[in-house]
Amino acid sequence: MKPVDPVALRKSRMSLLLIALVFAAPMIIAGLLSFTGWQPGVKGNGHAILPQRNFVDEKLQVKLDNGQAWPWRDSEPRLTLVTLAGPDCAARCFETLTGIAKARVMLNRNQMRLRLLYVGAPPADAGRRDAIRTYWSLGRDVDGKLAAYAPTTPDSVSAVLVESNGTALSLYPAGFDVPGLARDLQKVVK
């Protein structure tokens, strides 16, 4: 039997170890990043609502145009995007509402997992009001518990994203970026 060359043996073991390290390194790094809580690209465009509010627990009532109360907990798990209009909802307000409705349509097969609720006085223009009713449920805040989220600037809109159990997740203040909201909706509505 031939004697084994210790230098060649060490070299082959080192090569094997390097090959294993090439395949194991990405998994080790991913595990460390997950363990530390880092996640790539999860910054949303909305502002987290802290402390969290649960509209079911607070008994927050929104009366719809048909006289019924808005069901925060639905028969199936669906998020609700509540939009609150500032005074005198007109052209900019309507444009924002239209952009949000388009963002919902862009969810494709998941668009039914997002409900749109408009709280406040609808636009004075009858054509715009009828157009809003196509995608939005119209209602009013009975006890004024959503007033803190409503914009004070005329012709503006703010929005609150509410989980299917009634927990308010994030606020999009007046002047928010509608494409940014669309990206957020793509992430959370699945």
Disulfide bonds with the S-S distance in Angstrom:
Cys89-Cys93 1.84
